[in-house]
Amino acid sequence: MELHDVKGKVDFAIITIREDEFRAVLDRFPGETVESQNRFYRVSRVPVSDGSTALVGIARAFEQGTGEAQALARQIIDDLDPHWILAVGIAGGVPDFEHTLGDVVLSTRVNDLTVHAVYETAPAQFAMAGGPSSQEVIKLVTALPILESKIQGWNTRESIGRNRPPVDWSKPEALYGDEKWQERVLDSLKHHFGPSATSRGPLVRAGPINSSDALIKDTKTLQQCLDLTRNALAVEMEAAGVYRAVRSGGRETPFLSIRGLSDIVGFKRHPDWTTYACHSAAAFTLALVRSGLAKRREGTPPHP
């Protein structure tokens, strides 16, 4: 298969950053290798519920950060001209009663907090950029609660291929942050994992995400970000760059960030949650592609 065979026919281009994210996606999207001038792609044909076939291109950035993500997204647009771009991987979650470790967050808005000022004696100040997702993305993610039957089964043990790791907040060093933040984290963990909690697979929730070049595990920094973006669900390091790329061309490419929550900021979780979150995000992505809910470009010729 050559690049010219797939350019303009790719329905979904998947961007991953970390190797574990990449491998979790590759496990679910077998296919062939296609080479462009600058990189290799995995190209996969995925059966869709309506009897058609979706063409999926997959690539990995060589490092974290919004700049590399932006460069990769631009290369993908030039090489593949996909209808959708999906950034699939992990993120840190804001403690909440509605989502927790292993759940999947879908972006309805990308809050770009890359530009900020750091002072000696004052809190950091952030200049917020980014913006809402395209109408095609909003139409999809806001309707998922009434379309759940189309993606059912994505969150089972068989689909994810992993058991949920343990959650233990009893150790003195398990929680961090000020007293108020620790209370917020503990309340959320007890709600999801306490003795009275119902055992469940991962859930999917849509909402704004914060993105910057910083790996945020510091509660004070996160709280400063939340003062600007109070309804953000998660923090990560690439969506802002992809968002810039999809808005910079002649045609705005629909972009959706799909993030498994590997962390709750303020809690030192079991390390296996990283792998679990990679696979929960990848499992949801496969279910979404198979469902046919994300409409493909009109006039795209049938795939062989």
C-alpha positions as CSV (number, residue, x, y, z in Angstrom):
1,M,0.0,0.0,0.0
2,E,1.3,3.4,-0.9
3,L,0.6,6.9,0.5
4,H,-1.3,8.0,-2.6
5,D,-3.7,5.0,-2.2
6,V,-5.0,6.3,1.1
7,K,-4.6,10.1,1.0
8,G,-8.1,11.7,1.0
9,K,-9.7,8.4,2.0
10,V,-8.7,8.2,5.6
11,D,-11.8,8.6,7.9
12,F,-9.9,8.8,11.2
13,A,-6.3,9.7,11.9
14,I,-5.2,8.7,15.5
15,I,-2.5,10.6,17.2
16,T,-0.7,9.0,20.2
17,I,2.2,10.3,22.2
18,R,3.6,7.7,24.7
19,E,4.7,4.3,23.6
20,D,2.1,2.6,25.9
21,E,-0.7,4.7,24.3
22,F,0.6,3.8,20.9
23,R,0.7,0.0,21.6
24,A,-2.7,0.0,23.1
25,V,-4.1,1.5,19.9
26,L,-2.1,-0.8,17.7
27,D,-3.4,-3.8,19.5
28,R,-7.0,-2.9,18.4
29,F,-6.2,-1.6,14.9
30,P,-4.2,-4.2,12.9
31,G,-3.2,-3.2,9.4
32,E,-0.5,-2.3,7.0
33,T,2.4,0.1,7.1
34,V,2.4,3.2,4.9
35,E,5.4,5.5,4.6
36,S,5.5,9.2,3.9
37,Q,8.5,11.4,3.6
38,N,8.6,12.1,7.3
39,R,7.1,9.1,9.1
40,F,5.4,5.7,9.0
41,Y,1.7,5.2,9.5
42,R,-0.3,2.1,10.5
43,V,-3.3,2.0,8.2
44,S,-6.2,-0.2,9.4
45,R,-9.5,-1.1,7.8
46,V,-12.3,-1.4,10.4
47,P,-15.7,-2.9,9.8
48,V,-18.5,-0.5,10.7
49,S,-22.0,-1.4,12.0
50,D,-23.7,-0.2,8.8
51,G,-21.7,-2.7,6.7
52,S,-19.1,-0.2,5.4
53,T,-15.4,0.0,6.2
54,A,-13.6,2.8,8.0
55,L,-10.1,3.6,7.1
56,V,-7.9,4.6,10.1
57,G,-4.4,6.0,10.0
58,I,-2.3,5.9,13.2
59,A,0.9,7.8,14.1
60,R,2.9,8.6,17.2
61,A,4.7,11.8,18.2
62,F,8.3,11.5,19.3
63,E,7.9,13.5,22.5
64,Q,5.3,15.1,24.7
65,G,4.1,18.7,24.4
66,T,1.9,20.9,22.3
67,G,4.5,21.9,19.8
68,E,5.3,18.3,18.7
69,A,1.6,17.5,18.7
70,Q,0.9,20.5,16.4
71,A,3.6,19.5,14.0
72,L,2.4,15.9,13.8
73,A,-1.2,17.0,13.2
74,R,-0.1,19.2,10.4
75,Q,1.9,16.4,8.8
76,I,-1.0,14.0,9.1
77,I,-3.3,16.6,7.4
78,D,-0.8,17.0,4.6
79,D,-0.1,13.3,4.2
80,L,-3.5,11.7,4.8
81,D,-6.1,14.5,4.6
82,P,-8.3,12.7,7.1
83,H,-11.9,13.6,7.9
84,W,-11.4,13.3,11.7
85,I,-8.3,13.6,14.0
86,L,-8.5,11.7,17.3
87,A,-5.8,12.2,20.0
88,V,-5.9,9.0,22.1
89,G,-4.1,8.5,25.3
90,I,-4.1,9.4,29.0
91,A,-4.7,12.4,31.2
92,G,-4.9,13.5,34.8
93,G,-8.4,14.0,36.2
94,V,-9.8,16.6,38.4
95,P,-11.3,14.9,41.5
96,D,-15.1,14.6,41.0
97,F,-18.1,12.5,41.8
98,E,-18.9,12.0,38.1
99,H,-15.6,10.5,36.9
100,T,-12.5,8.8,38.2
101,L,-9.5,6.6,37.4
102,G,-9.9,4.6,34.3
103,D,-12.9,6.6,33.0
104,V,-12.7,8.2,29.5
105,V,-13.0,11.9,28.9
106,L,-14.0,13.4,25.6
107,S,-13.2,17.0,24.8
108,T,-15.9,19.4,24.0
109,R,-13.5,22.3,24.4
110,V,-9.7,22.7,24.6
111,N,-8.5,25.3,27.0
112,D,-5.0,26.1,25.8
113,L,-3.0,27.3,28.8
114,T,0.4,27.0,27.2
115,V,1.3,30.7,27.5
116,H,1.7,31.7,31.1
117,A,3.9,34.0,33.2
118,V,5.8,32.8,36.3
119,Y,6.7,35.3,39.1
120,E,9.0,35.2,42.0
121,T,6.5,36.2,44.7
122,A,3.1,35.8,43.0
123,P,1.1,33.0,41.5
124,A,1.5,32.1,37.9
125,Q,-0.8,33.8,35.4
126,F,-2.2,32.0,32.4
127,A,-3.3,33.4,29.1
128,M,-6.1,31.2,27.9
129,A,-6.5,30.3,24.2
130,G,-8.0,27.4,22.4
131,G,-11.8,27.2,22.1
132,P,-14.8,24.9,21.5
133,S,-14.8,21.8,19.4
134,S,-16.3,21.9,15.9
135,Q,-20.0,21.5,15.5
136,E,-19.5,17.9,14.1
137,V,-17.7,16.9,17.3
138,I,-20.3,18.7,19.6
139,K,-23.1,16.9,17.8
140,L,-21.5,13.6,18.5
141,V,-20.3,13.8,22.1
142,T,-23.4,15.6,23.5
143,A,-25.6,12.8,22.0
144,L,-23.7,9.9,23.4
145,P,-26.0,9.3,26.4
146,I,-28.8,8.6,24.0
147,L,-26.7,6.6,21.6
148,E,-25.1,4.3,24.2
149,S,-26.5,1.2,22.6
150,K,-24.2,1.8,19.6
151,I,-21.1,1.6,21.7
152,Q,-22.1,-0.8,24.4
153,G,-19.5,-3.4,25.5
154,W,-16.5,-1.1,25.1
155,N,-15.9,-0.9,28.8
156,T,-16.0,-4.6,29.7
157,R,-13.1,-6.6,31.0
158,E,-12.8,-8.4,27.7
159,S,-12.7,-5.2,25.7
160,I,-10.1,-3.5,27.8
161,G,-8.1,-6.6,28.4
162,R,-7.2,-5.6,32.0
163,N,-8.6,-5.8,35.5
164,R,-9.2,-2.5,37.3
165,P,-6.1,-1.9,39.5
166,P,-6.5,-1.5,43.3
167,V,-7.2,1.9,44.9
168,D,-5.8,2.4,48.4
169,W,-5.9,5.8,50.1
170,S,-5.1,4.5,53.6
171,K,-1.4,5.2,53.5
172,P,-0.4,8.6,55.0
173,E,1.4,9.7,51.8
174,A,-1.4,8.6,49.5
175,L,-3.0,12.0,49.4
176,Y,-1.3,15.3,48.8
177,G,-2.2,19.0,48.6
178,D,-3.7,21.3,51.2
179,E,-6.3,20.0,53.6
180,K,-9.3,21.2,51.5
181,W,-8.0,19.6,48.4
182,Q,-7.2,16.3,50.1
183,E,-10.8,16.2,51.5
184,R,-12.1,16.7,47.9
185,V,-9.9,13.9,46.6
186,L,-10.8,11.5,49.4
187,D,-14.5,12.2,49.1
188,S,-14.4,11.4,45.3
189,L,-12.4,8.2,45.8
190,K,-14.7,6.9,48.5
191,H,-17.7,7.7,46.2
192,H,-16.2,5.6,43.4
193,F,-14.2,2.9,45.3
194,G,-15.5,2.9,48.8
195,P,-17.4,-0.1,50.5
196,S,-20.8,1.2,49.3
197,A,-19.7,2.0,45.7
198,T,-21.0,-0.2,42.9
199,S,-18.4,-2.1,41.0
200,R,-18.4,-0.9,37.4
201,G,-16.4,-0.6,34.2
202,P,-15.1,2.7,32.9
203,L,-17.6,5.4,32.1
204,V,-17.3,8.1,29.3
205,R,-17.9,11.7,30.0
206,A,-17.7,14.8,27.8
207,G,-16.5,18.2,28.7
208,P,-13.7,20.8,28.5
209,I,-10.1,19.8,29.0
210,N,-7.0,21.9,29.9
211,S,-3.9,21.5,27.8
212,S,-0.4,22.9,28.2
213,D,3.3,21.9,28.0
214,A,3.4,21.2,31.7
215,L,2.8,17.8,33.3
216,I,0.5,19.0,36.1
217,K,0.5,16.9,39.2
218,D,0.7,19.9,41.5
219,T,-2.6,20.7,43.2
220,K,-1.8,24.5,43.5
221,T,-1.0,24.8,39.8
222,L,-4.2,22.9,38.9
223,Q,-6.3,25.0,41.2
224,Q,-4.9,28.2,39.5
225,C,-5.9,26.7,36.2
226,L,-9.4,25.8,37.5
227,D,-9.9,29.4,38.7
228,L,-9.9,30.2,34.9
229,T,-11.6,27.0,33.7
230,R,-13.8,25.9,36.6
231,N,-15.6,23.1,34.6
232,A,-12.5,21.4,33.1
233,L,-12.5,17.6,33.6
234,A,-8.9,16.8,33.0
235,V,-5.4,18.1,32.2
236,E,-3.0,16.9,29.5
237,M,-0.2,18.0,27.2
238,E,-1.1,17.7,23.5
239,A,-4.7,18.7,22.6
240,A,-3.8,22.4,22.5
241,G,-1.3,21.7,19.7
242,V,-3.6,19.5,17.7
243,Y,-6.4,22.1,18.1
244,R,-4.1,24.8,16.6
245,A,-3.2,22.6,13.7
246,V,-6.8,21.7,12.7
247,R,-7.8,25.3,12.8
248,S,-4.9,26.5,10.7
249,G,-5.8,25.0,7.3
250,G,-8.3,25.8,4.6
251,R,-10.7,23.1,6.0
252,E,-11.3,22.7,9.7
253,T,-10.7,19.0,10.5
254,P,-13.0,17.7,13.3
255,F,-10.8,17.0,16.3
256,L,-11.7,14.9,19.4
257,S,-9.4,14.2,22.3
258,I,-10.1,10.8,23.9
259,R,-8.4,10.5,27.2
260,G,-8.3,7.7,29.8
261,L,-7.8,9.0,33.3
262,S,-4.6,7.5,34.6
263,D,-4.3,10.0,37.6
264,I,-6.4,12.0,39.9
265,V,-4.4,15.0,40.9
266,G,-3.9,14.9,44.6
267,F,-3.7,11.0,44.8
268,K,-0.7,8.7,44.5
269,R,-2.4,5.9,42.7
270,H,-1.2,2.4,41.8
271,P,1.1,2.5,38.8
272,D,-1.0,-0.1,36.9
273,W,-3.6,2.7,36.3
274,T,-1.4,4.1,33.5
275,T,-1.7,0.9,31.5
276,Y,-5.3,0.5,32.3
277,A,-6.2,4.1,31.2
278,C,-4.3,3.6,27.9
279,H,-6.4,0.6,27.1
280,S,-9.7,2.1,28.2
281,A,-9.1,5.0,25.9
282,A,-8.1,2.7,23.0
283,A,-11.1,0.4,23.6
284,F,-13.5,3.3,23.5
285,T,-11.9,4.6,20.3
286,L,-12.4,1.3,18.5
287,A,-16.0,1.1,19.6
288,L,-16.6,4.7,18.4
289,V,-15.1,3.9,14.9
290,R,-17.1,0.7,14.7
291,S,-20.3,2.4,15.7
292,G,-20.6,4.6,12.6
293,L,-21.7,7.5,14.9
294,A,-18.9,9.7,13.7
295,K,-19.9,10.5,10.2
296,R,-17.4,10.2,7.4
297,R,-16.7,12.7,4.6
298,E,-19.5,12.9,2.1
299,G,-18.5,11.7,-1.3
300,T,-15.7,9.5,0.0
301,P,-15.4,6.5,-2.3
302,P,-16.1,3.0,-0.9
303,H,-13.0,1.4,0.7
304,P,-11.7,-1.8,-0.8
